[in-house]
């Protein structure tokens, strides 16, 4: 079995703090993505390559290398990425 290392990739991301939904939605839409906000659950609804995903307070929203967007839980984000 061969082993592989993940290539270093620089991404853009923002943490959803519960008050910056408009900023994140505008950012996603500026790249042609689709996002909305649920007033019932206070979550961001983000159309991803796999369907609509939810971002809760504390989650990060990541822009991928093909200008796609997806949420990531804070603990996974902190283990995977470091600020540059």
PDB file with one MODEL, atoms N, CA, C and O in Angstrom:
MODEL        1
ATOM      1  N   UNK A   1       0.849  -1.174   0.000  1.00  0.00           N
ATOM      2  CA  UNK A   1       0.000   0.000   0.000  1.00  0.00           C
ATOM      3  C   UNK A   1       0.892   1.233   0.000  1.00  0.00           C
ATOM      4  O   UNK A   1       1.824   1.324   0.799  1.00  0.00           O
ATOM      5  N   UNK A   2       0.616   2.179  -0.886  1.00  0.00           N
ATOM      6  CA  UNK A   2       1.366   3.422  -0.934  1.00  0.00           C
ATOM      7  C   UNK A   2       0.829   4.404   0.101  1.00  0.00           C
ATOM      8  O   UNK A   2      -0.319   4.306   0.532  1.00  0.00           O
ATOM      9  N   UNK A   3       1.672   5.342   0.487  1.00  0.00           N
ATOM     10  CA  UNK A   3       1.257   6.415   1.391  1.00  0.00           C
ATOM     11  C   UNK A   3       1.302   7.729   0.632  1.00  0.00           C
ATOM     12  O   UNK A   3       2.125   7.912  -0.266  1.00  0.00           O
ATOM     13  N   UNK A   4       0.405   8.648   1.002  1.00  0.00           N
ATOM     14  CA  UNK A   4       0.324   9.950   0.352  1.00  0.00           C
ATOM     15  C   UNK A   4       0.214  11.041   1.408  1.00  0.00           C
ATOM     16  O   UNK A   4      -0.333  10.835   2.491  1.00  0.00           O
ATOM     17  N   UNK A   5       0.749  12.208   1.060  1.00  0.00           N
ATOM     18  CA  UNK A   5       0.656  13.369   1.931  1.00  0.00           C
ATOM     19  C   UNK A   5      -0.273  14.382   1.261  1.00  0.00           C
ATOM     20  O   UNK A   5      -0.216  14.561   0.044  1.00  0.00           O
ATOM     21  N   UNK A   6      -1.109  15.032   2.028  1.00  0.00           N
ATOM     22  CA  UNK A   6      -2.000  16.056   1.500  1.00  0.00           C
ATOM     23  C   UNK A   6      -1.179  17.276   1.096  1.00  0.00           C
ATOM     24  O   UNK A   6      -0.330  17.742   1.856  1.00  0.00           O
ATOM     25  N   UNK A   7      -1.438  17.792  -0.113  1.00  0.00           N
ATOM     26  CA  UNK A   7      -0.732  18.981  -0.575  1.00  0.00           C
ATOM     27  C   UNK A   7      -1.164  20.193   0.238  1.00  0.00           C
ATOM     28  O   UNK A   7      -2.335  20.320   0.596  1.00  0.00           O
ATOM     29  N   UNK A   8      -0.220  21.084   0.530  1.00  0.00           N
ATOM     30  CA  UNK A   8      -0.622  22.295   1.249  1.00  0.00           C
ATOM     31  C   UNK A   8      -1.451  23.204   0.340  1.00  0.00           C
ATOM     32  O   UNK A   8      -1.047  23.512  -0.781  1.00  0.00           O
ATOM     33  N   UNK A   9      -2.589  23.619   0.828  1.00  0.00           N
ATOM     34  CA  UNK A   9      -3.500  24.466   0.078  1.00  0.00           C
ATOM     35  C   UNK A   9      -3.913  25.625   0.990  1.00  0.00           C
ATOM     36  O   UNK A   9      -4.257  25.413   2.153  1.00  0.00           O
ATOM     37  N   UNK A  10      -3.878  26.832   0.462  1.00  0.00           N
ATOM     38  CA  UNK A  10      -4.331  27.994   1.228  1.00  0.00           C
ATOM     39  C   UNK A  10      -5.801  28.201   0.936  1.00  0.00           C
ATOM     40  O   UNK A  10      -6.205  28.267  -0.225  1.00  0.00           O
ATOM     41  N   UNK A  11      -6.603  28.305   1.983  1.00  0.00           N
ATOM     42  CA  UNK A  11      -8.043  28.487   1.847  1.00  0.00           C
ATOM     43  C   UNK A  11      -8.447  29.805   2.504  1.00  0.00           C
ATOM     44  O   UNK A  11      -7.703  30.380   3.298  1.00  0.00           O
ATOM     45  N   UNK A  12      -9.636  30.263   2.153  1.00  0.00           N
ATOM     46  CA  UNK A  12     -10.247  31.390   2.849  1.00  0.00           C
ATOM     47  C   UNK A  12     -11.352  30.819   3.731  1.00  0.00           C
ATOM     48  O   UNK A  12     -12.044  29.882   3.335  1.00  0.00           O
ATOM     49  N   UNK A  13     -11.517  31.382   4.921  1.00  0.00           N
ATOM     50  CA  UNK A  13     -12.549  30.900   5.834  1.00  0.00           C
ATOM     51  C   UNK A  13     -12.952  32.017   6.785  1.00  0.00           C
ATOM     52  O   UNK A  13     -12.200  32.963   7.020  1.00  0.00           O
ATOM     53  N   UNK A  14     -14.148  31.883   7.320  1.00  0.00           N
ATOM     54  CA  UNK A  14     -14.642  32.816   8.325  1.00  0.00           C
ATOM     55  C   UNK A  14     -15.451  32.022   9.335  1.00  0.00           C
ATOM     56  O   UNK A  14     -16.171  31.093   8.968  1.00  0.00           O
ATOM     57  N   UNK A  15     -15.334  32.384  10.604  1.00  0.00           N
ATOM     58  CA  UNK A  15     -16.093  31.709  11.648  1.00  0.00           C
ATOM     59  C   UNK A  15     -17.451  32.395  11.815  1.00  0.00           C
ATOM     60  O   UNK A  15     -17.536  33.617  11.930  1.00  0.00           O
ATOM     61  N   UNK A  16     -18.501  31.587  11.827  1.00  0.00           N
ATOM     62  CA  UNK A  16     -19.848  32.100  12.060  1.00  0.00           C
ATOM     63  C   UNK A  16     -20.014  32.305  13.557  1.00  0.00           C
ATOM     64  O   UNK A  16     -19.953  31.350  14.332  1.00  0.00           O
ATOM     65  N   UNK A  17     -20.226  33.571  13.969  1.00  0.00           N
ATOM     66  CA  UNK A  17     -20.316  33.883  15.394  1.00  0.00           C
ATOM     67  C   UNK A  17     -21.745  34.147  15.862  1.00  0.00           C
ATOM     68  O   UNK A  17     -21.967  34.558  17.001  1.00  0.00           O
ATOM     69  N   UNK A  18     -22.711  33.907  14.975  1.00  0.00           N
ATOM     70  CA  UNK A  18     -24.102  34.139  15.333  1.00  0.00           C
ATOM     71  C   UNK A  18     -24.600  35.519  14.969  1.00  0.00           C
ATOM     72  O   UNK A  18     -25.805  35.768  14.983  1.00  0.00           O
ATOM     73  N   UNK A  19     -23.671  36.438  14.637  1.00  0.00           N
ATOM     74  CA  UNK A  19     -24.072  37.806  14.283  1.00  0.00           C
ATOM     75  C   UNK A  19     -23.630  38.201  12.874  1.00  0.00           C
ATOM     76  O   UNK A  19     -24.041  39.251  12.378  1.00  0.00           O
ATOM     77  N   UNK A  20     -22.810  37.393  12.226  1.00  0.00           N
ATOM     78  CA  UNK A  20     -22.236  37.780  10.940  1.00  0.00           C
ATOM     79  C   UNK A  20     -22.813  36.993   9.760  1.00  0.00           C
ATOM     80  O   UNK A  20     -22.121  36.761   8.768  1.00  0.00           O
ATOM     81  N   UNK A  21     -24.067  36.589   9.868  1.00  0.00           N
ATOM     82  CA  UNK A  21     -24.681  35.800   8.793  1.00  0.00           C
ATOM     83  C   UNK A  21     -24.747  36.581   7.489  1.00  0.00           C
ATOM     84  O   UNK A  21     -24.471  36.021   6.429  1.00  0.00           O
ATOM     85  N   UNK A  22     -25.104  37.861   7.539  1.00  0.00           N
ATOM     86  CA  UNK A  22     -25.191  38.664   6.314  1.00  0.00           C
ATOM     87  C   UNK A  22     -23.831  38.753   5.618  1.00  0.00           C
ATOM     88  O   UNK A  22     -23.746  38.631   4.396  1.00  0.00           O
ATOM     89  N   UNK A  23     -22.783  38.962   6.392  1.00  0.00           N
ATOM     90  CA  UNK A  23     -21.429  39.048   5.834  1.00  0.00           C
ATOM     91  C   UNK A  23     -21.065  37.748   5.113  1.00  0.00           C
ATOM     92  O   UNK A  23     -20.525  37.783   4.007  1.00  0.00           O
ATOM     93  N   UNK A  24     -21.354  36.612   5.730  1.00  0.00           N
ATOM     94  CA  UNK A  24     -20.997  35.318   5.147  1.00  0.00           C
ATOM     95  C   UNK A  24     -21.848  35.034   3.915  1.00  0.00           C
ATOM     96  O   UNK A  24     -21.330  34.563   2.902  1.00  0.00           O
ATOM     97  N   UNK A  25     -23.139  35.312   3.989  1.00  0.00           N
ATOM     98  CA  UNK A  25     -24.017  35.083   2.835  1.00  0.00           C
ATOM     99  C   UNK A  25     -23.575  35.946   1.659  1.00  0.00           C
ATOM    100  O   UNK A  25     -23.522  35.462   0.528  1.00  0.00           O
ATOM    101  N   UNK A  26     -23.258  37.207   1.905  1.00  0.00           N
ATOM    102  CA  UNK A  26     -22.784  38.091   0.831  1.00  0.00           C
ATOM    103  C   UNK A  26     -21.483  37.583   0.223  1.00  0.00           C
ATOM    104  O   UNK A  26     -21.298  37.645  -0.992  1.00  0.00           O
ATOM    105  N   UNK A  27     -20.587  37.083   1.058  1.00  0.00           N
ATOM    106  CA  UNK A  27     -19.312  36.534   0.595  1.00  0.00           C
ATOM    107  C   UNK A  27     -19.552  35.337  -0.327  1.00  0.00           C
ATOM    108  O   UNK A  27     -18.982  35.254  -1.415  1.00  0.00           O
ATOM    109  N   UNK A  28     -20.397  34.418   0.119  1.00  0.00           N
ATOM    110  CA  UNK A  28     -20.704  33.236  -0.680  1.00  0.00           C
ATOM    111  C   UNK A  28     -21.347  33.637  -2.004  1.00  0.00           C
ATOM    112  O   UNK A  28     -20.961  33.139  -3.061  1.00  0.00           O
ATOM    113  N   UNK A  29     -22.319  34.529  -1.945  1.00  0.00           N
ATOM    114  CA  UNK A  29     -23.026  34.940  -3.157  1.00  0.00           C
ATOM    115  C   UNK A  29     -22.122  35.718  -4.123  1.00  0.00           C
ATOM    116  O   UNK A  29     -22.354  35.699  -5.332  1.00  0.00           O
ATOM    117  N   UNK A  30     -21.104  36.395  -3.604  1.00  0.00           N
ATOM    118  CA  UNK A  30     -20.190  37.138  -4.481  1.00  0.00           C
ATOM    119  C   UNK A  30     -19.382  36.203  -5.376  1.00  0.00           C
ATOM    120  O   UNK A  30     -18.834  36.639  -6.389  1.00  0.00           O
ATOM    121  N   UNK A  31     -19.301  34.926  -5.016  1.00  0.00           N
ATOM    122  CA  UNK A  31     -18.623  33.915  -5.821  1.00  0.00           C
ATOM    123  C   UNK A  31     -19.616  33.040  -6.586  1.00  0.00           C
ATOM    124  O   UNK A  31     -19.235  32.016  -7.154  1.00  0.00           O
ATOM    125  N   UNK A  32     -20.884  33.442  -6.600  1.00  0.00           N
ATOM    126  CA  UNK A  32     -21.895  32.686  -7.320  1.00  0.00           C
ATOM    127  C   UNK A  32     -22.498  31.544  -6.536  1.00  0.00           C
ATOM    128  O   UNK A  32     -23.262  30.752  -7.087  1.00  0.00           O
ATOM    129  N   UNK A  33     -22.167  31.444  -5.256  1.00  0.00           N
ATOM    130  CA  UNK A  33     -22.730  30.402  -4.416  1.00  0.00           C
ATOM    131  C   UNK A  33     -24.108  30.774  -3.905  1.00  0.00           C
ATOM    132  O   UNK A  33     -24.583  31.890  -4.118  1.00  0.00           O
ATOM    133  N   UNK A  34     -24.744  29.831  -3.231  1.00  0.00           N
ATOM    134  CA  UNK A  34     -26.071  30.051  -2.671  1.00  0.00           C
ATOM    135  C   UNK A  34     -26.048  29.779  -1.173  1.00  0.00           C
ATOM    136  O   UNK A  34     -25.514  28.768  -0.718  1.00  0.00           O
ATOM    137  N   UNK A  35     -26.640  30.702  -0.414  1.00  0.00           N
ATOM    138  CA  UNK A  35     -26.712  30.545   1.041  1.00  0.00           C
ATOM    139  C   UNK A  35     -27.922  31.299   1.565  1.00  0.00           C
ATOM    140  O   UNK A  35     -28.419  32.227   0.927  1.00  0.00           O
ATOM    141  N   UNK A  36     -28.381  30.892   2.722  1.00  0.00           N
ATOM    142  CA  UNK A  36     -29.496  31.558   3.361  1.00  0.00           C
ATOM    143  C   UNK A  36     -29.362  31.442   4.865  1.00  0.00           C
ATOM    144  O   UNK A  36     -28.352  30.959   5.377  1.00  0.00           O
ATOM    145  N   UNK A  37     -30.381  31.886   5.563  1.00  0.00           N
ATOM    146  CA  UNK A  37     -30.366  31.894   7.021  1.00  0.00           C
ATOM    147  C   UNK A  37     -31.693  31.371   7.533  1.00  0.00           C
ATOM    148  O   UNK A  37     -32.749  31.789   7.058  1.00  0.00           O
ATOM    149  N   UNK A  38     -31.655  30.463   8.495  1.00  0.00           N
ATOM    150  CA  UNK A  38     -32.863  29.941   9.120  1.00  0.00           C
ATOM    151  C   UNK A  38     -33.134  30.722  10.399  1.00  0.00           C
ATOM    152  O   UNK A  38     -32.359  30.652  11.353  1.00  0.00           O
ATOM    153  N   UNK A  39     -34.233  31.463  10.414  1.00  0.00           N
ATOM    154  CA  UNK A  39     -34.576  32.225  11.615  1.00  0.00           C
ATOM    155  C   UNK A  39     -34.997  31.293  12.749  1.00  0.00           C
ATOM    156  O   UNK A  39     -34.935  31.675  13.918  1.00  0.00           O
ATOM    157  N   UNK A  40     -35.423  30.079  12.416  1.00  0.00           N
ATOM    158  CA  UNK A  40     -35.877  29.125  13.430  1.00  0.00           C
ATOM    159  C   UNK A  40     -34.713  28.489  14.179  1.00  0.00           C
ATOM    160  O   UNK A  40     -34.757  28.352  15.402  1.00  0.00           O
ATOM    161  N   UNK A  41     -33.669  28.100  13.442  1.00  0.00           N
ATOM    162  CA  UNK A  41     -32.538  27.414  14.074  1.00  0.00           C
ATOM    163  C   UNK A  41     -31.321  28.312  14.254  1.00  0.00           C
ATOM    164  O   UNK A  41     -30.350  27.918  14.899  1.00  0.00           O
ATOM    165  N   UNK A  42     -31.368  29.545  13.674  1.00  0.00           N
ATOM    166  CA  UNK A  42     -30.241  30.489  13.718  1.00  0.00           C
ATOM    167  C   UNK A  42     -29.005  29.901  13.046  1.00  0.00           C
ATOM    168  O   UNK A  42     -27.881  30.175  13.467  1.00  0.00           O
ATOM    169  N   UNK A  43     -29.203  29.098  12.011  1.00  0.00           N
ATOM    170  CA  UNK A  43     -28.109  28.477  11.279  1.00  0.00           C
ATOM    171  C   UNK A  43     -28.026  29.047   9.867  1.00  0.00           C
ATOM    172  O   UNK A  43     -29.017  29.511   9.304  1.00  0.00           O
ATOM    173  N   UNK A  44     -26.823  29.000   9.315  1.00  0.00           N
ATOM    174  CA  UNK A  44     -26.634  29.316   7.905  1.00  0.00           C
ATOM    175  C   UNK A  44     -26.936  28.060   7.105  1.00  0.00           C
ATOM    176  O   UNK A  44     -26.579  26.957   7.517  1.00  0.00           O
ATOM    177  N   UNK A  45     -27.588  28.224   5.973  1.00  0.00           N
ATOM    178  CA  UNK A  45     -27.882  27.122   5.065  1.00  0.00           C
ATOM    179  C   UNK A  45     -27.044  27.352   3.813  1.00  0.00           C
ATOM    180  O   UNK A  45     -27.239  28.340   3.105  1.00  0.00           O
ATOM    181  N   UNK A  46     -26.121  26.450   3.542  1.00  0.00           N
ATOM    182  CA  UNK A  46     -25.155  26.633   2.469  1.00  0.00           C
ATOM    183  C   UNK A  46     -25.310  25.513   1.450  1.00  0.00           C
ATOM    184  O   UNK A  46     -25.237  24.333   1.791  1.00  0.00           O
ATOM    185  N   UNK A  47     -25.527  25.903   0.181  1.00  0.00           N
ATOM    186  CA  UNK A  47     -25.589  24.896  -0.875  1.00  0.00           C
ATOM    187  C   UNK A  47     -24.166  24.475  -1.194  1.00  0.00           C
ATOM    188  O   UNK A  47     -23.343  25.294  -1.604  1.00  0.00           O
ATOM    189  N   UNK A  48     -23.878  23.189  -1.003  1.00  0.00           N
ATOM    190  CA  UNK A  48     -22.552  22.624  -1.254  1.00  0.00           C
ATOM    191  C   UNK A  48     -22.639  21.666  -2.439  1.00  0.00           C
ATOM    192  O   UNK A  48     -23.711  21.463  -3.007  1.00  0.00           O
ATOM    193  N   UNK A  49     -21.516  21.088  -2.799  1.00  0.00           N
ATOM    194  CA  UNK A  49     -21.498  20.098  -3.870  1.00  0.00           C
ATOM    195  C   UNK A  49     -22.281  18.848  -3.483  1.00  0.00           C
ATOM    196  O   UNK A  49     -22.704  18.094  -4.360  1.00  0.00           O
ATOM    197  N   UNK A  50     -22.482  18.614  -2.191  1.00  0.00           N
ATOM    198  CA  UNK A  50     -23.206  17.445  -1.689  1.00  0.00           C
ATOM    199  C   UNK A  50     -24.648  17.762  -1.297  1.00  0.00           C
ATOM    200  O   UNK A  50     -25.352  16.880  -0.804  1.00  0.00           O
ATOM    201  N   UNK A  51     -25.098  18.979  -1.498  1.00  0.00           N
ATOM    202  CA  UNK A  51     -26.441  19.388  -1.097  1.00  0.00           C
ATOM    203  C   UNK A  51     -26.363  20.506  -0.066  1.00  0.00           C
ATOM    204  O   UNK A  51     -25.290  21.055   0.186  1.00  0.00           O
ATOM    205  N   UNK A  52     -27.495  20.837   0.522  1.00  0.00           N
ATOM    206  CA  UNK A  52     -27.540  21.922   1.503  1.00  0.00           C
ATOM    207  C   UNK A  52     -27.000  21.426   2.842  1.00  0.00           C
ATOM    208  O   UNK A  52     -27.425  20.390   3.354  1.00  0.00           O
ATOM    209  N   UNK A  53     -26.049  22.189   3.403  1.00  0.00           N
ATOM    210  CA  UNK A  53     -25.485  21.874   4.711  1.00  0.00           C
ATOM    211  C   UNK A  53     -25.723  23.053   5.640  1.00  0.00           C
ATOM    212  O   UNK A  53     -25.897  24.186   5.192  1.00  0.00           O
ATOM    213  N   UNK A  54     -25.728  22.779   6.933  1.00  0.00           N
ATOM    214  CA  UNK A  54     -25.995  23.798   7.951  1.00  0.00           C
ATOM    215  C   UNK A  54     -24.705  24.166   8.681  1.00  0.00           C
ATOM    216  O   UNK A  54     -23.879  23.308   8.991  1.00  0.00           O
ATOM    217  N   UNK A  55     -24.556  25.455   8.945  1.00  0.00           N
ATOM    218  CA  UNK A  55     -23.445  25.947   9.757  1.00  0.00           C
ATOM    219  C   UNK A  55     -24.038  26.560  11.017  1.00  0.00           C
ATOM    220  O   UNK A  55     -24.826  27.503  10.947  1.00  0.00           O
ATOM    221  N   UNK A  56     -23.659  26.023  12.161  1.00  0.00           N
ATOM    222  CA  UNK A  56     -24.114  26.522  13.461  1.00  0.00           C
ATOM    223  C   UNK A  56     -23.119  27.525  14.006  1.00  0.00           C
ATOM    224  O   UNK A  56     -21.993  27.627  13.520  1.00  0.00           O
ATOM    225  N   UNK A  57     -23.540  28.264  15.018  1.00  0.00           N
ATOM    226  CA  UNK A  57     -22.648  29.221  15.682  1.00  0.00           C
ATOM    227  C   UNK A  57     -21.373  28.497  16.109  1.00  0.00           C
ATOM    228  O   UNK A  57     -21.433  27.437  16.731  1.00  0.00           O
ATOM    229  N   UNK A  58     -20.219  29.076  15.771  1.00  0.00           N
ATOM    230  CA  UNK A  58     -18.924  28.483  16.103  1.00  0.00           C
ATOM    231  C   UNK A  58     -18.300  27.732  14.949  1.00  0.00           C
ATOM    232  O   UNK A  58     -17.086  27.526  14.935  1.00  0.00           O
ATOM    233  N   UNK A  59     -19.111  27.310  13.964  1.00  0.00           N
ATOM    234  CA  UNK A  59     -18.580  26.617  12.795  1.00  0.00           C
ATOM    235  C   UNK A  59     -17.844  27.600  11.894  1.00  0.00           C
ATOM    236  O   UNK A  59     -18.109  28.802  11.916  1.00  0.00           O
ATOM    237  N   UNK A  60     -16.924  27.075  11.109  1.00  0.00           N
ATOM    238  CA  UNK A  60     -16.250  27.858  10.089  1.00  0.00           C
ATOM    239  C   UNK A  60     -16.906  27.581   8.746  1.00  0.00           C
ATOM    240  O   UNK A  60     -17.387  26.477   8.494  1.00  0.00           O
ATOM    241  N   UNK A  61     -16.921  28.594   7.886  1.00  0.00           N
ATOM    242  CA  UNK A  61     -17.345  28.425   6.509  1.00  0.00           C
ATOM    243  C   UNK A  61     -16.094  28.576   5.656  1.00  0.00           C
ATOM    244  O   UNK A  61     -15.389  29.581   5.746  1.00  0.00           O
ATOM    245  N   UNK A  62     -15.825  27.581   4.835  1.00  0.00           N
ATOM    246  CA  UNK A  62     -14.599  27.509   4.049  1.00  0.00           C
ATOM    247  C   UNK A  62     -14.921  27.660   2.570  1.00  0.00           C
ATOM    248  O   UNK A  62     -15.897  27.098   2.072  1.00  0.00           O
ATOM    249  N   UNK A  63     -14.079  28.434   1.870  1.00  0.00           N
ATOM    250  CA  UNK A  63     -14.147  28.494   0.405  1.00  0.00           C
ATOM    251  C   UNK A  63     -13.072  27.570  -0.115  1.00  0.00           C
ATOM    252  O   UNK A  63     -11.888  27.768   0.158  1.00  0.00           O
ATOM    253  N   UNK A  64     -13.479  26.557  -0.865  1.00  0.00           N
ATOM    254  CA  UNK A  64     -12.551  25.582  -1.397  1.00  0.00           C
ATOM    255  C   UNK A  64     -11.810  26.072  -2.627  1.00  0.00           C
ATOM    256  O   UNK A  64     -11.991  27.209  -3.064  1.00  0.00           O
ATOM    257  N   UNK A  65     -10.981  25.213  -3.177  1.00  0.00           N
ATOM    258  CA  UNK A  65     -10.112  25.594  -4.288  1.00  0.00           C
ATOM    259  C   UNK A  65     -10.874  25.788  -5.597  1.00  0.00           C
ATOM    260  O   UNK A  65     -10.327  26.354  -6.543  1.00  0.00           O
ATOM    261  N   UNK A  66     -12.114  25.335  -5.669  1.00  0.00           N
ATOM    262  CA  UNK A  66     -12.938  25.533  -6.866  1.00  0.00           C
ATOM    263  C   UNK A  66     -14.062  26.526  -6.587  1.00  0.00           C
ATOM    264  O   UNK A  66     -15.108  26.481  -7.235  1.00  0.00           O
ATOM    265  N   UNK A  67     -13.846  27.426  -5.622  1.00  0.00           N
ATOM    266  CA  UNK A  67     -14.827  28.443  -5.221  1.00  0.00           C
ATOM    267  C   UNK A  67     -16.121  27.828  -4.702  1.00  0.00           C
ATOM    268  O   UNK A  67     -17.183  28.445  -4.788  1.00  0.00           O
ATOM    269  N   UNK A  68     -16.034  26.624  -4.168  1.00  0.00           N
ATOM    270  CA  UNK A  68     -17.184  26.005  -3.509  1.00  0.00           C
ATOM    271  C   UNK A  68     -17.107  26.328  -2.019  1.00  0.00           C
ATOM    272  O   UNK A  68     -16.026  26.595  -1.493  1.00  0.00           O
ATOM    273  N   UNK A  69     -18.239  26.303  -1.349  1.00  0.00           N
ATOM    274  CA  UNK A  69     -18.286  26.648   0.076  1.00  0.00           C
ATOM    275  C   UNK A  69     -18.854  25.477   0.870  1.00  0.00           C
ATOM    276  O   UNK A  69     -19.708  24.735   0.386  1.00  0.00           O
ATOM    277  N   UNK A  70     -18.366  25.325   2.090  1.00  0.00           N
ATOM    278  CA  UNK A  70     -18.881  24.275   2.962  1.00  0.00           C
ATOM    279  C   UNK A  70     -18.556  24.616   4.411  1.00  0.00           C
ATOM    280  O   UNK A  70     -17.562  25.287   4.685  1.00  0.00           O
ATOM    281  N   UNK A  71     -19.399  24.152   5.345  1.00  0.00           N
ATOM    282  CA  UNK A  71     -19.138  24.392   6.764  1.00  0.00           C
ATOM    283  C   UNK A  71     -18.182  23.349   7.326  1.00  0.00           C
ATOM    284  O   UNK A  71     -18.043  22.248   6.794  1.00  0.00           O
ATOM    285  N   UNK A  72     -17.529  23.732   8.417  1.00  0.00           N
ATOM    286  CA  UNK A  72     -16.600  22.843   9.104  1.00  0.00           C
ATOM    287  C   UNK A  72     -16.695  23.127  10.607  1.00  0.00           C
ATOM    288  O   UNK A  72     -16.639  24.282  11.029  1.00  0.00           O
ATOM    289  N   UNK A  73     -16.836  22.079  11.400  1.00  0.00           N
ATOM    290  CA  UNK A  73     -16.899  22.244  12.858  1.00  0.00           C
ATOM    291  C   UNK A  73     -15.578  22.827  13.362  1.00  0.00           C
ATOM    292  O   UNK A  73     -14.510  22.533  12.824  1.00  0.00           O
ATOM    293  N   UNK A  74     -15.667  23.654  14.400  1.00  0.00           N
ATOM    294  CA  UNK A  74     -14.505  24.378  14.914  1.00  0.00           C
ATOM    295  C   UNK A  74     -13.356  23.456  15.305  1.00  0.00           C
ATOM    296  O   UNK A  74     -12.204  23.758  14.992  1.00  0.00           O
ATOM    297  N   UNK A  75     -13.632  22.348  15.976  1.00  0.00           N
ATOM    298  CA  UNK A  75     -12.548  21.470  16.418  1.00  0.00           C
ATOM    299  C   UNK A  75     -11.819  20.831  15.234  1.00  0.00           C
ATOM    300  O   UNK A  75     -10.595  20.697  15.268  1.00  0.00           O
ATOM    301  N   UNK A  76     -12.540  20.440  14.202  1.00  0.00           N
ATOM    302  CA  UNK A  76     -11.917  19.871  13.005  1.00  0.00           C
ATOM    303  C   UNK A  76     -11.109  20.949  12.278  1.00  0.00           C
ATOM    304  O   UNK A  76      -9.994  20.694  11.823  1.00  0.00           O
ATOM    305  N   UNK A  77     -11.671  22.144  12.173  1.00  0.00           N
ATOM    306  CA  UNK A  77     -10.978  23.249  11.516  1.00  0.00           C
ATOM    307  C   UNK A  77      -9.642  23.527  12.214  1.00  0.00           C
ATOM    308  O   UNK A  77      -8.611  23.669  11.557  1.00  0.00           O
ATOM    309  N   UNK A  78      -9.668  23.604  13.539  1.00  0.00           N
ATOM    310  CA  UNK A  78      -8.449  23.917  14.300  1.00  0.00           C
ATOM    311  C   UNK A  78      -7.394  22.827  14.194  1.00  0.00           C
ATOM    312  O   UNK A  78      -6.203  23.122  14.295  1.00  0.00           O
ATOM    313  N   UNK A  79      -7.795  21.578  13.994  1.00  0.00           N
ATOM    314  CA  UNK A  79      -6.840  20.482  13.827  1.00  0.00           C
ATOM    315  C   UNK A  79      -6.275  20.432  12.412  1.00  0.00           C
ATOM    316  O   UNK A  79      -5.200  19.874  12.190  1.00  0.00           O
ATOM    317  N   UNK A  80      -6.995  21.013  11.459  1.00  0.00           N
ATOM    318  CA  UNK A  80      -6.641  20.896  10.052  1.00  0.00           C
ATOM    319  C   UNK A  80      -5.916  22.122   9.502  1.00  0.00           C
ATOM    320  O   UNK A  80      -5.044  21.998   8.641  1.00  0.00           O
ATOM    321  N   UNK A  81      -6.274  23.298   9.996  1.00  0.00           N
ATOM    322  CA  UNK A  81      -5.765  24.547   9.420  1.00  0.00           C
ATOM    323  C   UNK A  81      -5.060  25.401  10.474  1.00  0.00           C
ATOM    324  O   UNK A  81      -5.344  25.315  11.668  1.00  0.00           O
ATOM    325  N   UNK A  82      -4.124  26.233   9.984  1.00  0.00           N
ATOM    326  CA  UNK A  82      -3.493  27.234  10.840  1.00  0.00           C
ATOM    327  C   UNK A  82      -3.514  28.553  10.087  1.00  0.00           C
ATOM    328  O   UNK A  82      -3.390  28.573   8.863  1.00  0.00           O
ATOM    329  N   UNK A  83      -3.669  29.649  10.806  1.00  0.00           N
ATOM    330  CA  UNK A  83      -3.724  30.964  10.186  1.00  0.00           C
ATOM    331  C   UNK A  83      -2.357  31.353   9.645  1.00  0.00           C
ATOM    332  O   UNK A  83      -1.326  31.082  10.259  1.00  0.00           O
ATOM    333  N   UNK A  84      -2.372  31.998   8.476  1.00  0.00           N
ATOM    334  CA  UNK A  84      -1.105  32.463   7.885  1.00  0.00           C
ATOM    335  C   UNK A  84      -1.087  33.974   7.812  1.00  0.00           C
ATOM    336  O   UNK A  84      -0.109  34.558   7.346  1.00  0.00           O
TER     337      UNK A  84
ENDMDL
END
